[in-house]
Amino acid sequence: MSSHSAKGPVSIYLLSGLATAPEFMESFRAALHALLAREGHEVTASELLFPYGDWSRNVVKQVCEIGLDMRVSPERAVRSIGGRRAVAAIAESRMRRGWQGGRTILVGHSGGGVAAVHAANLLQEQDGGPPSPVVMIGSPRCRIPKELRPSVLFVHAVGDSPRAVIADAICRLGTFGGWGGFRAGKLWQHDKHGPAGACGVPIIGGHADYFREHAPYMNEMGLSNGWLTLQAVWSWLNEKI
């Protein structure tokens, strides 16, 4: 039983990316759920969503849909394929559970992070109130609406160099950039539509390994990739809710 006083209700939805195994993010979901409950939150929903389908769906179709969503402008989230599917799944979950409000947390891996951004935008228009916190893990880049930027965290793998260079190639795809005002004309700003928060995680392996919990995905201190990713997410998320 938590020693913390009761806090507001929260719903957690984890959004998968390309050709994902049905249980790929299950252990991460369960760990995040447990942390929220330990801190006194009433977790009213905790589910995995597949906005582009799982590994049983045609991969080429999934790639095309994610690619289209990466180019959706901040003002046109309603055109997002994965975003609309995620919001529809959340609406069904809310109806099934008798949702009565509370914060909705969206955590997306790979292309699921893009869908999470668009879903948060659509939920903001629908629900009002504070934007849903969004965590993009190993995700390609997309343009994030200005009002959502403070509520988005971009988590990426880093290499061994002191500069903590992005080691996950998927995180270099797409863009957060846009043209901004400049005295002599327009100037390209690489982070004009980027998230306010970013965090490098020194995982072992690559894009598919953020949530691994066993050897060989453990560092010299015995900390697994999944533990490192969870701590990075939690230290940010706990302040947002």
N, C-alpha and C positions, 0 to 999 in steps of 0.2 A: 504494500500500500504506500502511495506517495506521501511524502512529508510536506509537499507543497499544497497550498490552498487551491481550491478548484478554479480552473481557468475556463475561458470560452471554448465552445465546441469547435472542432476542426475536422475537415475531410481531407484525406490524402489520395491522390490519384497519380500513379506512376505510368508514364507513357513510353511505350517501346518504340524502337526505330525499325530499321530495315531487317526483314526476314528473321525475326527474333524467336527464340524458343519460348514456349508458353510459360515456363517457370523461371526465365532468365533473371528477372529482377525480384523474385519472390522473397529471397532472404533479406535483401536490402529494404524492401517494403516492411517486412516484419520487424526489422531492427529500428527503423524510423518510427513505426507505430509504437513500439515499446518505449522509445525515448519520449515521445510526446505524452503518452499516458503517465510515465514516471514523473513528468514535470507538471502533472495536474490537469492536462487537457482531456476533455471528453472526445475521443476519436469516434465520430459518428459514421465514418466510411473509410475504408482502406482497401483500395482495389488496383489491379493492373489493367491498363487499357492498351489496345492495339490499334491506333489510328490508321495505320497502313496495312494491317493484317499481320499474322504471325508467319512463321517459316513455311507454312503450308500454302500460302498465297503466291501467285506469280511474282517473281522478284523484279522483273522488268517493269511491271505495272507500278510496283512500290517505288522503284527508283525514279520513275517519271513523276509520280505524285509528290514525292519529297522535293524533287528538283523544282517543280512548279511552286510549291509552298515556300521554298527558300527565296523566291523572287517576289512574293506578295508584298505589296507596300503596306506601311503601317495603317493607312486609311482604309484598306480593303481587306481586312481580316475575314470578312464574310466569304471571300473567295477561297479561303484556305480549305483544302480538302481534309487534311488531318485535323485542323482546328475545329471544323464543323462536326466531324465524326466524334471527336473527343467531347465536345459540348453536348451532343446528342446522348452519348453514353453516360455522361454525368447527370443529365436530366432524368434519364431512366433510373439511375442509381438513387437520385434524390426522391423520385416518386416511390420507388420500392421501399425506401427506408423512412419515408415520412419526414424528409428534411425540413428543419425549422430555422435554418440560418446558421451562421458561423463562417469562419475562414475556410477557404478552399485552397489547398496546397497542391501545386503541380510540379512533378519531377519527371523530366524527360531525358532519355538517353538517345544519343545520335539524332536521327530525324525526329524522334519523339520530342526533343527539346524545341524544335521549330514549331511543331504542332502545339506544344504547351504554351508558347508565346502567343500564338494566334487564339488559342482557346481562352487564355487569360484576358485577352483584349475583348473577346466576345462576351465573356462572363461579366466583365466590368460594365459593358454597355447594358447587359441584361439585369444584373443584380445591384449595381451601384456600390457605394461604400468603398473601402480601401481595396486596391488591386490585389489579386491573388499572388502570393509569393511564387515565383517560378525559378526552378533550378534546371539549367541546361548542362548535362553531363556528357562530355565527349561529342558535342553537337556541332553541326555546321553553323555558320553565321547567317543571320537574317536581320532585317531592319526591325527594330523594336520601337513601338510607340513611345513618345516622350513621357507620357504619364505612367508608363509601366517600367521604364528604365530603372528607377530606384528599387524596384521589387524583383529584379532579375539577377541571378548569380550564374556566371559562366565558369564551369569547372572543366579543366583540361589536364591531361597528363603532361608531366615535364620530364626532361632528361636529366642527366647527371651533371650538366654544366652549371657553373655558378650563376649564369644568367637566367636559369630556369626557362629555357626555350621550350615552346610548345612542341611536344613529342608526338602528339596524335594528329596525323595528317587530316583527318576528317574535320578537326577544329579549325583548319585553315581554309576550308571550302566556304564559298559564299562571301558575304560582306556585311559589316556593320556601318559601312561608310555612306557618305552622301555629300552633296554640294552645299557649302555654306557661304555666307556673305563675306565679302572681302573688298577692301577699298578700290582695288583695281579690277574687280570682277569677281568671279566665283572661284572658290578654293575647295579642293577635295579634302574632306575630313574623314580619316579612316575610321573614327569611332563615333561619328555624328549620331548614329542610331544604335549605339552599343549599350550593353548593360552597365549599370553603375558598379556592380561587383564582379570580380574575377578572381579565380583561385587556382593555382597550379598544384597538382597532387603527384608526388613521386612514386607512381605505381610501377610494378614490374610487369612488362609485357606491353600491350598496346590497346587499341580501340575497344576490343571486346572484353577487356580484363579489369575494368574498374570495380567490379563486384565480386571478384574471386576471393575465396576465403581460406584456401588451403595451399600447401606447397605445390609448385615452386613459386607461388605468388605471395611470398612473405619476405620482408626485408631482414636485415641482420639483427634487428631488435625483436623479431618475431611478430611484427605487425603486418596484417594482411592488407591487400589492396582494398578489400571491402571495408575494413576498419578505417583506413586512411581516408577513403572517399566519404564515408559516413561522418567522420569528425569534421571534415571540411564543410560539408553541407550543414551539419547541425550547428556549428559555431556561428554561421550566418543566419540560418533559419530561426534559431532561438531568439534572436534579436528582432526579427521581423514580425513575430506573432505574439 
